């Protein structure tokens, strides 16, 4: 183990209030953390259904307005790499509440942007500060009793998935009622409220890593290099999340071309994916019971099956909706199973482990979205669905190879 990795290996300090959390308080904290992660991660997705309105407001083309989505994603990627590891360096309650205050300011400024250039810069900063959602998930793992960690993280992840899935719907409806700038104003109010709530309700957690930011970042690379389970879980989740991202990137085109849905109709269709949030607490219980590895294989089979259904039955709107629900169940379930495993590996380094995990996952999602758009343009829905199916199948293959290797090692 390298010097940076050794310096990062330490127990985590928590105040007595964190350790003495009662079941009732734990349920309340679960709700707070779920709401905080969902509302924060939603900032990344609000702009997607608003691009036409943004283009008209700034008198620019739709292709240039689409840079807003890219800018937000680039900011989020930078936050995953540069900001997320700070969860293992600074006191978590202060860190998250203060970053959320910055997010509130950026969102308010975005609502008042005079031109596209300013809006793009602010979109990068909005994405950067939205990584708070990924700092709170390892924090949730610290608060949970060890025997119930999977369930606790699963409930918080339900909030995260709901934020991802409902953001587009909420954004469309708010823009229709009050204009697109209202989305950013309302989100700024939410960030301010959540910042105050976290500061007043969360217990203090101060990590024991004290050797500085450079050592912290070096230890992130060491974790990726020396902990095979993190690499395996990250690659598998990147593949199944890639299928998820590819599906939701191209489905709007298919809903318009094949089913002639309006923007409101697409927003309503997006609601069906929210049913996938129920997978998180179920997956948490399965992981706590010791069945995380076989259940992971099941999630890939479910994802692949959902994509077969989406390709074969794309002429039927109901079948597309069923496929969306099944895919979301699979993706959410696998993520909870993965995080329950990797958070148990190094309790002192959960934020840095999440950096490796989510950085890989986000990269897979971004690449898959681009591939989906390219294949849809060339081959139509069968091409985009094929990308999703291949990714889910590859994920099952990686899981299967890993299971075989574990079996040989055990024997």
C-alpha positions as CSV (number, residue, x, y, z in Angstrom):
1,X,0.0,0.0,0.0
2,X,1.3,3.4,-1.0
3,X,2.1,6.2,1.5
4,X,-1.0,8.2,0.4
5,X,-3.2,5.2,0.9
6,X,-1.7,4.5,4.4
7,X,-2.2,8.1,5.4
8,X,-5.8,7.8,4.3
9,X,-6.5,4.7,6.4
10,X,-8.1,5.9,9.6
11,X,-11.2,5.6,11.6
12,X,-13.9,8.3,11.2
13,X,-14.8,10.6,14.0
14,X,-18.4,11.2,14.8
15,X,-20.1,13.0,17.6
16,X,-22.1,11.1,20.2
17,X,-25.2,12.4,18.5
18,X,-24.4,10.4,15.4
19,X,-23.8,7.2,17.3
20,X,-26.8,7.6,19.6
21,X,-29.3,8.0,16.8
22,X,-32.7,6.5,17.7
23,X,-34.8,4.6,15.2
24,X,-37.3,7.5,15.1
25,X,-34.5,10.0,14.5
26,X,-33.0,7.7,11.9
27,X,-36.3,7.6,10.0
28,X,-36.4,11.4,10.0
29,X,-32.8,11.6,8.8
30,X,-33.6,9.1,6.1
31,X,-36.4,11.4,4.8
32,X,-34.2,14.5,5.0
33,X,-31.3,12.9,3.2
34,X,-33.6,11.4,0.5
35,X,-35.2,14.7,-0.1
36,X,-31.8,16.5,-0.2
37,X,-30.2,14.1,-2.7
38,X,-33.3,14.1,-4.9
39,X,-33.7,17.8,-5.0
40,X,-30.0,18.4,-5.6
41,X,-29.4,15.8,-8.3
42,X,-32.5,17.2,-10.1
43,X,-30.5,20.3,-10.9
44,X,-28.6,18.4,-13.5
45,X,-31.7,17.4,-15.5
46,X,-33.9,20.4,-15.3
47,X,-32.6,22.0,-18.5
48,X,-33.2,19.0,-20.8
49,X,-36.9,19.7,-21.7
50,X,-36.3,23.5,-21.7
51,X,-33.8,23.8,-24.5
52,X,-36.4,25.1,-27.0
53,X,-37.5,27.8,-24.6
54,X,-33.9,28.7,-23.7
55,X,-33.0,29.0,-27.4
56,X,-35.8,31.4,-28.0
57,X,-35.1,33.5,-24.9
58,X,-31.4,34.0,-25.9
59,X,-32.1,34.3,-29.6
60,X,-29.9,31.3,-30.5
61,X,-30.2,28.0,-32.3
62,X,-31.4,24.8,-30.6
63,X,-28.0,23.2,-31.3
64,X,-26.2,26.0,-29.3
65,X,-28.8,25.8,-26.6
66,X,-28.2,22.1,-26.2
67,X,-24.7,23.0,-25.0
68,X,-26.4,23.8,-21.6
69,X,-26.9,20.1,-21.0
70,X,-23.3,19.4,-21.8
71,X,-22.0,22.3,-19.7
72,X,-24.1,21.0,-16.7
73,X,-22.8,17.5,-17.1
74,X,-19.2,18.7,-17.4
75,X,-19.6,20.6,-14.2
76,X,-21.0,17.5,-12.5
77,X,-18.1,15.4,-13.7
78,X,-15.6,18.0,-12.4
79,X,-17.5,18.0,-9.1
80,X,-17.2,14.2,-8.9
81,X,-13.5,14.3,-9.3
82,X,-12.6,17.5,-7.4
83,X,-15.3,18.1,-4.8
84,X,-16.7,14.7,-3.8
85,X,-13.5,13.5,-2.1
86,X,-13.7,16.4,0.3
87,X,-16.3,14.3,2.1
88,X,-13.3,12.4,3.6
89,X,-11.5,15.6,4.5
90,X,-13.9,18.2,5.9
91,X,-16.7,18.0,8.4
92,X,-19.6,16.8,6.4
93,X,-22.5,18.8,7.8
94,X,-20.8,22.1,7.2
95,X,-19.4,21.0,3.8
96,X,-22.8,20.0,2.4
97,X,-24.8,22.9,3.7
98,X,-22.2,25.5,2.5
99,X,-22.0,24.0,-1.0
100,X,-25.7,24.0,-1.2
101,X,-25.7,27.7,-0.3
102,X,-23.4,28.3,-3.3
103,X,-25.7,26.2,-5.4
104,X,-28.6,28.4,-4.5
105,X,-26.7,31.5,-5.5
106,X,-25.8,29.9,-8.9
107,X,-29.3,28.9,-9.6
108,X,-30.7,32.3,-8.8
109,X,-28.1,33.9,-11.0
110,X,-28.9,31.5,-13.8
111,X,-32.6,32.6,-13.6
112,X,-31.4,36.2,-14.2
113,X,-28.9,35.4,-16.9
114,X,-28.8,38.0,-19.7
115,X,-27.3,35.9,-22.4
116,X,-26.4,32.3,-23.3
117,X,-22.7,32.7,-22.4
118,X,-23.4,33.7,-18.8
119,X,-26.0,30.9,-18.6
120,X,-23.5,28.3,-19.8
121,X,-20.9,29.4,-17.2
122,X,-23.5,29.2,-14.4
123,X,-24.7,25.8,-15.7
124,X,-21.2,24.4,-15.2
125,X,-21.2,25.7,-11.6
126,X,-24.7,24.3,-11.0
127,X,-23.5,20.9,-12.1
128,X,-20.4,21.2,-10.0
129,X,-22.3,22.0,-6.8
130,X,-25.0,19.4,-7.4
131,X,-22.4,16.7,-6.5
132,X,-23.5,17.3,-2.9
133,X,-26.0,14.5,-3.6
134,X,-23.1,12.1,-3.9
135,X,-21.5,13.3,-0.6
136,X,-24.7,12.7,1.3
137,X,-25.0,9.0,0.2
138,X,-21.7,7.9,1.9
139,X,-22.8,10.1,4.9
140,X,-26.0,8.1,5.1
141,X,-23.9,4.9,5.2
142,X,-22.0,6.3,8.2
143,X,-25.3,7.0,10.1
144,X,-26.9,3.6,9.5
145,X,-26.5,0.6,11.8
146,X,-24.2,-1.9,10.1
147,X,-26.9,-4.6,9.9
148,X,-29.3,-2.2,8.2
149,X,-26.9,-0.2,6.0
150,X,-28.2,-1.6,2.8
151,X,-31.8,-0.7,3.6
152,X,-30.9,2.8,4.8
153,X,-28.8,3.6,1.8
154,X,-31.6,2.1,-0.4
155,X,-34.2,4.5,1.0
156,X,-31.9,7.5,0.4
157,X,-31.2,6.3,-3.1
158,X,-34.9,6.2,-3.7
159,X,-34.9,9.9,-3.3
160,X,-32.0,10.3,-5.7
161,X,-33.7,8.2,-8.4
162,X,-37.0,10.2,-7.9
163,X,-35.0,13.4,-8.4
164,X,-33.5,12.1,-11.6
165,X,-36.8,10.7,-13.0
166,X,-39.1,13.5,-11.9
167,X,-36.8,16.5,-12.8
168,X,-37.8,16.6,-16.5
169,X,-41.5,16.3,-15.7
170,X,-41.5,19.0,-13.0
171,X,-39.3,21.3,-15.2
172,X,-41.7,21.0,-18.1
173,X,-44.8,21.7,-16.0
174,X,-43.3,24.6,-14.2
175,X,-42.1,26.1,-17.4
176,X,-45.5,25.8,-19.0
177,X,-47.1,27.5,-16.0
178,X,-44.6,30.2,-15.0
179,X,-41.9,30.3,-17.7
180,X,-38.5,28.5,-17.8
181,X,-36.7,30.9,-15.5
182,X,-39.1,30.0,-12.7
183,X,-37.5,26.5,-12.6
184,X,-34.2,27.9,-11.5
185,X,-35.8,30.3,-9.0
186,X,-37.8,27.6,-7.3
187,X,-34.7,25.3,-7.2
188,X,-32.7,28.0,-5.6
189,X,-35.3,28.3,-2.9
190,X,-35.2,24.5,-2.4
191,X,-31.3,24.5,-2.1
192,X,-31.5,27.3,0.5
193,X,-34.1,25.4,2.5
194,X,-32.2,22.1,2.3
195,X,-29.0,23.8,3.3
196,X,-30.6,25.2,6.5
197,X,-32.3,21.9,7.2
198,X,-29.1,19.9,6.9
199,X,-27.2,22.3,9.1
200,X,-29.8,22.1,11.8
201,X,-30.6,18.3,11.7
202,X,-27.6,16.3,10.7
203,X,-25.1,15.1,13.3
204,X,-21.5,16.2,12.9
205,X,-19.1,13.9,11.1
206,X,-15.4,14.9,11.0
207,X,-13.2,12.5,9.0
208,X,-9.7,11.8,10.4
209,X,-7.9,12.3,7.2
210,X,-5.6,15.2,8.0
211,X,-2.7,15.1,5.5
212,X,-4.2,17.5,3.0
213,X,-6.0,17.6,-0.4
214,X,-3.1,16.3,-2.5
215,X,-2.7,13.2,-0.4
216,X,-6.5,12.8,-0.5
217,X,-6.6,12.9,-4.3
218,X,-3.6,10.5,-4.6
219,X,-5.5,8.0,-2.4
220,X,-8.4,8.1,-4.8
221,X,-6.1,6.7,-7.5
222,X,-4.8,4.1,-5.0
223,X,-8.3,3.0,-4.2
224,X,-9.1,2.5,-7.9
225,X,-5.8,0.6,-8.4
226,X,-5.8,-1.6,-5.3
227,X,-9.4,-2.5,-4.5
228,X,-10.8,-4.9,-7.2
229,X,-14.3,-4.9,-5.9
230,X,-14.6,-1.1,-6.4
231,X,-13.5,-1.5,-10.0
232,X,-15.8,-4.4,-10.7
233,X,-18.8,-2.7,-9.2
234,X,-18.0,0.6,-11.0
235,X,-17.7,-1.1,-14.4
236,X,-20.9,-3.1,-13.9
237,X,-22.9,-0.1,-12.8
238,X,-21.5,2.0,-15.7
239,X,-22.8,-0.6,-18.1
240,X,-26.3,-0.9,-16.7
241,X,-26.5,2.9,-16.1
242,X,-25.3,3.3,-19.7
243,X,-28.3,1.3,-20.8
244,X,-30.6,3.5,-18.7
245,X,-29.0,6.8,-20.0
246,X,-29.2,5.6,-23.6
247,X,-32.9,4.6,-23.2
248,X,-34.0,7.9,-21.7
249,X,-31.9,9.9,-24.2
250,X,-33.6,8.4,-27.3
251,X,-37.1,7.6,-26.0
252,X,-38.4,11.2,-26.5
253,X,-37.6,10.9,-30.2
254,X,-39.5,7.6,-30.5
255,X,-42.5,9.0,-28.5
256,X,-42.8,11.9,-30.9
257,X,-42.1,10.0,-34.1
258,X,-44.1,6.8,-33.4
259,X,-46.7,7.9,-30.9
260,X,-47.0,11.6,-31.7
261,X,-46.8,12.7,-28.0
262,X,-46.6,16.4,-27.1
263,X,-44.1,17.8,-24.7
264,X,-46.6,17.4,-21.9
265,X,-47.2,13.8,-23.0
266,X,-43.5,13.1,-22.8
267,X,-43.4,14.6,-19.4
268,X,-46.2,12.3,-18.2
269,X,-44.5,9.3,-19.8
270,X,-41.4,10.1,-17.8
271,X,-43.4,9.7,-14.6
272,X,-43.7,5.9,-15.2
273,X,-40.0,5.5,-14.5
274,X,-40.5,6.8,-11.0
275,X,-41.9,3.4,-10.1
276,X,-38.3,2.1,-10.2
277,X,-37.6,3.9,-7.0
278,X,-39.4,1.1,-5.1
279,X,-36.4,-1.2,-6.0
280,X,-34.0,0.7,-3.7
281,X,-35.3,-0.4,-0.3
282,X,-36.0,-3.9,-1.6
283,X,-32.4,-4.2,-2.9
284,X,-31.1,-2.9,0.4
285,X,-32.9,-5.7,2.3
286,X,-31.6,-8.3,-0.2
287,X,-28.1,-7.0,0.3
288,X,-28.3,-7.0,4.1
289,X,-29.5,-10.6,3.9
290,X,-26.3,-11.6,2.1
291,X,-27.7,-12.1,-1.4
292,X,-26.1,-9.1,-3.1
293,X,-24.0,-11.1,-5.6
294,X,-26.7,-13.3,-7.1
295,X,-29.2,-10.5,-7.0
296,X,-26.8,-8.4,-9.1
297,X,-27.0,-11.0,-11.9
298,X,-30.8,-10.9,-11.8
299,X,-30.8,-7.1,-12.3
300,X,-28.8,-7.5,-15.5
301,X,-31.2,-10.1,-16.8
302,X,-34.1,-7.8,-15.9
303,X,-32.4,-4.9,-17.8
304,X,-31.7,-7.0,-20.9
305,X,-35.3,-8.4,-20.9
306,X,-36.7,-4.9,-20.6
307,X,-34.8,-3.8,-23.7
308,X,-36.0,-6.8,-25.7
309,X,-39.5,-5.8,-24.8
310,X,-38.8,-2.2,-25.7
311,X,-37.4,-3.2,-29.1
312,X,-40.1,-5.7,-30.0
313,X,-43.0,-3.8,-28.6
314,X,-42.1,-0.3,-29.4
315,X,-45.3,0.2,-31.4
316,X,-47.3,-0.2,-28.2
317,X,-47.0,2.7,-25.7
318,X,-47.9,0.5,-22.8
319,X,-45.1,-2.0,-23.6
320,X,-42.6,0.9,-23.8
321,X,-43.8,2.1,-20.4
322,X,-43.5,-1.4,-18.9
323,X,-40.0,-1.7,-20.3
324,X,-39.1,1.7,-18.7
325,X,-40.3,0.6,-15.3
326,X,-38.4,-2.7,-15.5
327,X,-35.2,-1.0,-16.6
328,X,-35.4,1.6,-13.8
329,X,-36.0,-1.2,-11.3
330,X,-32.9,-3.0,-12.5
331,X,-30.6,0.1,-12.5
332,X,-31.7,1.3,-9.1
333,X,-31.5,-2.2,-7.6
334,X,-28.0,-2.8,-8.9
335,X,-26.7,0.6,-7.7
336,X,-27.9,-0.1,-4.1
337,X,-26.5,-3.6,-4.2
338,X,-23.2,-2.2,-5.4
339,X,-23.0,0.7,-2.9
340,X,-23.8,-1.6,0.0
341,X,-20.8,-3.8,-0.9
342,X,-18.3,-1.1,-1.6
343,X,-19.1,1.1,1.4
344,X,-18.3,-1.8,3.7
345,X,-14.8,-2.1,2.3
346,X,-13.2,1.1,3.7
347,X,-15.5,3.0,6.1
348,X,-12.9,5.8,6.4
349,X,-12.8,6.3,2.6
350,X,-16.4,6.1,1.5
351,X,-16.5,9.5,-0.2
352,X,-13.3,8.6,-2.2
353,X,-14.7,5.2,-3.1
354,X,-17.9,7.0,-4.3
355,X,-15.6,9.2,-6.4
356,X,-14.2,6.2,-8.2
357,X,-17.6,4.5,-8.4
358,X,-19.7,7.5,-9.6
359,X,-17.0,8.9,-11.8
360,X,-16.9,5.7,-13.7
361,X,-20.7,5.4,-13.8
362,X,-21.2,9.0,-15.0
363,X,-18.6,8.5,-17.8
364,X,-20.4,5.3,-18.9
365,X,-23.7,7.2,-18.9
366,X,-22.4,10.1,-20.9
367,X,-20.7,7.9,-23.6
368,X,-23.8,5.7,-23.8
369,X,-26.1,8.7,-24.3
370,X,-23.9,9.9,-27.2
371,X,-24.0,6.4,-28.8
372,X,-27.7,6.2,-28.4
373,X,-28.3,9.5,-30.2
374,X,-25.9,8.4,-33.0
375,X,-27.5,5.0,-33.5
376,X,-31.1,6.4,-33.3
377,X,-30.2,8.9,-36.1
378,X,-28.8,6.1,-38.2
379,X,-30.9,3.1,-37.5
380,X,-34.0,4.4,-35.6
381,X,-35.3,3.0,-32.4
382,X,-34.1,-0.5,-33.1
383,X,-30.5,0.9,-33.2
384,X,-30.9,2.9,-29.9
385,X,-32.6,-0.1,-28.2
386,X,-29.8,-2.3,-29.5
387,X,-27.2,-0.1,-27.7
388,X,-29.2,-0.6,-24.5
389,X,-29.4,-4.3,-24.9
390,X,-25.7,-4.7,-25.7
391,X,-24.7,-2.7,-22.6
392,X,-27.0,-4.8,-20.3
393,X,-25.7,-8.0,-21.8
394,X,-22.1,-6.9,-21.4
395,X,-22.8,-6.1,-17.8
396,X,-24.2,-9.6,-17.3
397,X,-21.0,-11.0,-18.9
398,X,-18.7,-9.0,-16.5
399,X,-20.8,-10.1,-13.5
400,X,-20.6,-13.7,-14.7
401,X,-16.9,-13.7,-15.2
402,X,-16.4,-12.2,-11.8
403,X,-18.7,-14.8,-10.2
404,X,-16.6,-17.6,-11.8
405,X,-13.4,-16.1,-10.6
406,X,-14.7,-15.8,-7.1
407,X,-15.8,-19.4,-7.2
408,X,-12.4,-20.6,-8.2
409,X,-10.7,-18.5,-5.5
410,X,-13.1,-19.9,-2.9
411,X,-12.3,-23.5,-3.9
